[in-house]
Amino acid sequence: MRPRLCAFIQIGHADQFAERDLLAGTLNGAAMGRDVVDFNHDDHSATNTGQAICAIDISAFGDVAAFKARVDTLIRDLRASERIPGVDRVWMPGEQSHAKRVAHARDGIPINPALMTELLADYAATGVPPAYLPTHDEGAT
């Protein structure tokens, strides 16, 4: 018999979630609890981060078409919700990343001019010809 319920609960500090420590930590030997390195404040220590990916069979919970319809309703409701001043759009998870991926595939990945200068200098210093790097006229920003 398949399990019919899966729940994740928050434990400890606001940034420590059970699924991160219990699944992404213990299952693959990554850092857990107090051993987790906050890479936003420490860029020298090895983070030893772990990942846990969970696949859920929606049909185990009910009708897939009904689930999709409920998700569509939720998205419409969220997008129609009142916004705080300065917010023009409610984004769903993954939408901004997808938009960037589409733009980068179409226009190339923007490279900071200072970084571009450093890269070109490094290539010149080593004598190794660079892989294709766009000029500023070709879309590098």
C-alpha positions as CSV (number, residue, x, y, z in Angstrom):
1,M,0.0,0.0,0.0
2,R,1.3,3.4,-0.9
3,P,1.6,6.1,1.7
4,R,-1.1,8.7,1.3
5,L,0.4,11.6,3.3
6,C,3.7,13.4,3.3
7,A,4.3,16.4,5.5
8,F,7.3,18.7,6.2
9,I,7.5,20.6,9.4
10,Q,9.7,23.5,10.4
11,I,11.9,22.8,13.4
12,G,14.6,24.9,15.1
13,H,15.5,28.2,13.6
14,A,13.4,29.8,10.9
15,D,16.0,28.8,8.3
16,Q,16.3,25.1,9.4
17,F,13.7,22.9,8.0
18,A,13.2,19.2,8.7
19,E,13.3,18.2,5.1
20,R,16.7,19.8,4.6
21,D,18.4,18.2,7.6
22,L,16.5,14.9,7.7
23,L,16.5,14.1,4.0
24,A,19.2,16.2,2.4
25,G,21.6,15.8,5.4
26,T,21.2,12.3,6.8
27,L,20.5,10.4,3.5
28,N,23.7,11.6,1.7
29,G,26.1,12.5,4.5
30,A,25.8,16.3,4.2
31,A,26.1,18.8,7.0
32,M,23.1,19.0,9.3
33,G,21.8,21.2,12.1
34,R,24.5,23.4,13.7
35,D,27.1,22.1,11.2
36,V,25.3,23.8,8.3
37,V,27.5,26.6,6.9
38,D,25.6,29.8,6.1
39,F,27.3,30.6,2.7
40,N,25.8,34.0,2.7
41,H,28.0,35.0,5.6
42,D,30.9,32.6,5.3
43,D,32.5,32.2,1.9
44,H,35.7,30.4,3.1
45,S,34.3,27.2,4.7
46,A,33.3,24.2,2.7
47,T,29.5,24.0,2.9
48,N,29.0,20.3,2.5
49,T,25.5,20.9,1.3
50,G,23.2,18.0,0.4
51,Q,20.1,17.9,-1.8
52,A,17.0,15.8,-1.5
53,I,14.6,15.5,-4.4
54,C,11.1,14.0,-3.9
55,A,8.9,12.7,-6.6
56,I,5.2,12.6,-5.8
57,D,2.7,10.5,-7.6
58,I,-0.3,12.8,-7.7
59,S,-2.6,10.0,-8.7
60,A,-1.9,8.4,-5.3
61,F,-3.9,11.3,-3.8
62,G,-6.7,11.5,-6.3
63,D,-7.7,12.6,-9.8
64,V,-4.8,14.2,-11.6
65,A,-7.0,16.5,-13.8
66,A,-8.8,17.7,-10.7
67,F,-5.4,18.4,-9.0
68,K,-4.3,20.4,-12.1
69,A,-7.5,22.4,-12.1
70,R,-7.1,23.2,-8.4
71,V,-3.5,24.4,-9.1
72,D,-4.7,26.6,-11.9
73,T,-7.3,28.1,-9.6
74,L,-4.7,28.7,-6.9
75,I,-2.4,30.4,-9.5
76,R,-5.2,32.6,-10.8
77,D,-6.2,33.6,-7.2
78,L,-2.6,34.4,-6.3
79,R,-2.1,36.5,-9.4
80,A,-5.4,38.4,-8.7
81,S,-4.5,39.1,-5.1
82,E,-4.0,42.6,-3.8
83,R,-0.4,43.8,-4.2
84,I,1.7,45.9,-2.0
85,P,2.9,49.3,-3.5
86,G,5.6,48.8,-6.1
87,V,4.7,45.2,-6.9
88,D,3.4,44.9,-10.5
89,R,3.3,41.1,-10.8
90,V,3.0,38.0,-8.6
91,W,5.5,35.5,-9.8
92,M,5.1,31.7,-9.4
93,P,8.0,29.5,-8.5
94,G,10.3,29.0,-11.5
95,E,8.8,31.8,-13.7
96,Q,11.7,34.3,-13.3
97,S,14.3,31.6,-13.8
98,H,12.5,30.4,-16.9
99,A,12.3,33.9,-18.3
100,K,16.0,34.4,-17.7
101,R,16.8,31.1,-19.4
102,V,14.8,32.1,-22.5
103,A,16.4,35.5,-22.6
104,H,19.9,34.1,-22.2
105,A,19.3,31.5,-24.9
106,R,18.1,34.2,-27.2
107,D,20.5,37.1,-26.3
108,G,23.5,35.4,-24.6
109,I,24.5,35.5,-21.0
110,P,25.3,39.1,-19.9
111,I,28.9,39.6,-18.7
112,N,29.9,42.5,-16.6
113,P,32.3,44.7,-18.6
114,A,34.9,44.7,-15.8
115,L,34.8,40.9,-15.7
116,M,35.0,40.8,-19.5
117,T,38.2,43.0,-19.4
118,E,39.7,40.6,-16.8
119,L,38.9,37.5,-18.8
120,L,40.4,39.0,-22.0
121,A,43.5,40.0,-20.1
122,D,43.8,36.5,-18.6
123,Y,43.5,35.0,-22.0
124,A,46.1,37.4,-23.4
125,A,48.5,36.6,-20.5
126,T,48.3,32.9,-21.0
127,G,48.4,32.9,-24.8
128,V,45.4,30.6,-24.9
129,P,42.9,31.8,-27.4
130,P,39.5,32.5,-25.7
131,A,36.4,30.5,-26.4
132,Y,33.9,32.7,-28.2
133,L,33.3,35.8,-26.1
134,P,30.9,38.4,-27.5
135,T,32.1,41.9,-27.9
136,H,30.1,44.7,-26.3
137,D,28.4,45.2,-29.6
138,E,27.3,41.6,-29.7
139,G,25.4,41.6,-26.5
140,A,27.8,41.6,-23.6
141,T,26.6,43.9,-20.9
